Amino acid sequence: MQQRKPKACAGEEIPVSQGAIPCDGWPEAAAEEGARPQHWPLPRKKRLALDNKRWNTVVNVVLVAFVMAVPPVVVIYTGGGIAPAVWIAAAKAQLSGGSGNNHRSFPYSTSPPDKLLGGLLPDGLDERPCRSRYESTMYRRNPGRRPSPHLIAKLRKHEELQRRCGPNTDAYSLAIQQLRAGKSAAAGGSPAECKYVVSISYRGLGNRILAAASAFLYALLTGRVLLVDPSNEMGELFCEPFPGTTWLLPLDGFPLPSYTNFSIDTAESYGNMLRNKVLSAGADYARPATPAAELPAFAYLHLDHDYAHEDKMFFCDDDQRLLSNVQWLVMRTDLYTVTTRIFEIENPTLCTLTANLRDVTYTVPGLFLVEAFREELDALFPERDAAFHHLARYLFHPTNHVWGLVTRYYRAYLARADLRVGIQVRNFNPTHAQSPHVLHQITSCVWREKLLPEVVLATEEPHDAAAAPGDKSTAVLMTSLRPWYYERIKGMYWEHGTATGEDVSVHQPSHEGQQQFGKRSHDGRAWAEMYLLSLCDVLVTSGWSTFGYVAQGIGGVAPWVLQKQPENLTAAPDPPCFRDVSMEPCFHSPHVYDCKMKRGLDTGKVLPHVRHCQDVSWGLKLVDPKLYKV
């Protein structure tokens, strides 16, 4: 009896671990029921095992076919959610990829996973409470930049500091007692054993991520314990980054109960204490610096959108020397000043926006301008344009619930594409939420820059336009609060073929319509979508967006940035987009002051690696001087 040739064997396209047939293994059985080859090369027990395996495969195929035939029933019983569609797509992907149930067997990355990210992450942690910490490299084709040995050593030293001085330690209890008493820790004549910086968790998710990263770098430079305000579900979104301790500020017993309401008017703000002569940094105020024993128990650092000249003295060396003796610092960094008409926006990260947009969330470029920190920063980040990349990959790991959202969607829609293109759409003006001009801007960008193949009219499609199996395929991941742009771009690639003949699929995980600030499920989906964007090979982001900043930084990708549309949009901006020179976030409202000369200064021209942003011309960002074009 003549046997059929197997369709694929190990070593060609499908690995054995995914169910392929070895080239020297058993042949397929004949089509007739019960037929067997005359010379079966395997023992009886193994034949039975193979029969069971093949029977299970048949059962799986029948089960999936049944589920696909009745999706409306499933949707009705699940309240109309999208989980069934994701499950079905995942099941189809599993069958096409082999019978194995372990997603680790699929080669998502192009190289062996580096679980510790070149030593950035500590080894030996239990993977079960935070699967994303060590699994993320399996889903990421871009291995990212390698951290410097100095940064790795500094992180291990800082982890020890967090364990020694963090919550639930004797040192922390003593520091809380001193804060409650309102006395400087240095009043006894010796410096504090442990010092702290508290990062206020404020407003949008992208803002909170950038603020915590900035506060952590400041803690790293000044030998302080980082404590993050636990409000806004910070513990539900992010795993604990430091082994053996917590980075969440315990609210029970914390003697500053109103710290989340601190503002520019708070008497204990550093700017107000300078202005009211309560403190003096010395050189700036024509009188000796305040002795350590006379310092307050804490100082509030108001680095928000409306920070005044005295608040900006935070970026001066003399003021840093003074602050180094204050045991407790509470830091607020955020964006948006409400001075004009408020617009609804198109991004899960943000809540409100005005025409006068200013962002102080990411203060890292400002820290590079402090002379006292420059030598240490140069050693920590020899590649200056990778500072946030390393900080974010160290600090921010999705909790298991969020990681489940990421991995299920990735496996169902993105894993098997040859190219993954992420497009993040954000509109500042509500009149642009469904604008043909913005749609034209997006398509012009991706087609002009050859990120996606152009579509062709039906009359122009070649007769052999249908792509042959194995041709290049592209998956597009779109993120936006609304589905309008997604539906139209998806419709283009459904209704028309592409000039190259390749397949393009377009996906959008959610479209909730409006910002739902403080809602756990909303923030969880926003964090999952940020992370999914970071897993894409190519990114197109909207200028000024913290959502895009986070995705490009974690992914280690310099994006193409859509030009910000003018308020009175009458045509698509030309050029529609530009390639950003750096994956670093932009510091939207930097200080413009020369601390030594005590006069105004263009801080974008002080250092070759701290330059003005391309999307926000007055902002600052870290760049590779070799790539930056003035």
C-alpha angles and dihedrals in degrees: 000000000000115000128215120246114248113253094228139003135195113283094036112071111315121055121229090242088068096052103275121147117250113242090239097039136095122314124238117272120252118267095248116095111259095009117142133184114259093238109042107186098201134081119256096254092053090047090056091049091051091048090053091048092051091046090053089052090054090049091051092051092050092046094051091046089053094049092048090051094056108035094136090062091053092048092051093053094046096051097255097298126154096238095099093056091050091047093050093048090048091050092050090048091050093052093047091049098046140278097284116114097201110097090201089075093067113088099232094157123055094228136037109287116262098210095187096046094236093315095312092119124057117249128231101041120141106259097204100077091049114022094171094065094073102016100058095085090063089065099041123085093186106072091200130218121317116243120239119255088242092057091049092051091046092052094050089050091048092051088057090051091051091052094046098045105022129104118309094031130112091241091055092048090052091049090051090051091053091048091050090050090052093231131132113252087225093058089096092060099257130087120257116272091222131022129196143204119197117204112208111226102225137173123318126030095240089051092051092051094050092044093051091047091052092048091048093053089049089050090049092052096046102037095247132145112246116226119181124208103250096213121110091046095286090157091050094053105039134043120233105272098199119071117239098007144053132256092201116105109239105233094195105097097359103146097217101067094166097049093116088062095054112130142165088287095057108121092219094057112121091235093053093046089053092045093049093046092243087125134024128194090200111232095050098052107039093244135084119283115265110269115247092242090060097050120115123255090250142002128210115223108209104198094154129129094278099046114149132223094271091050089055090059083085085087093058125096097229091052092048090054089053094046091049089075096052108097099206125041123179112200129197121185122168145130145245128062117212103221105122140022113333117231128202109236138212103233134088089219099066139056110193135358139190135202087254099063119182129169128196094164098107106049097164095107087055091054089056088060093058104098093210090061101041100089093049093045091051090055094045095047114026085167097056094190090064099059097108090037090063096037093051096046089051099045110031119064120156115242117246093266093052091041088056089056090051099046098042093052092043094052093045100048115008112030101084099043118110090220130024117201120189119203120187115193121196126169122198095191120055090220087066094055091096103019123151086205092059090045089053089048092055096047092043090054097049093042098042092049092044092239092132131019116256119248120240131213117259091248090054098047114114118241090246094047092127107102116238118236110278096030118133116287128193129202118202119204114198125189124194139125090246132047099220099102092038093053093050097046091046089049091053092057093042097049097039136043122235126252090239097044093238124136120250122191121188124206138179118186098204143355108190096171100228144024114279099194116205095007110135098214092048094050090045092056091044091053091047091052092048089053093046089053089052089058093059122105093222129028133202111186138176117253119252092022122138087192089062093041091059094047095049093045096051091043094047091230128137101219136213103248124214111229113250108256119238116244093249097050113187100156140010113281113260117243089031096205144354135215109252115232092219140032089218121114119250123250097221101193110033125174114260101203137115104221094197099043092035094224141101118293138181096238090191089073101048102083129025091230097047107069140150119283120249095222095042106034096200095043127095132233139170114254142172102257090215091061102036115104117200 
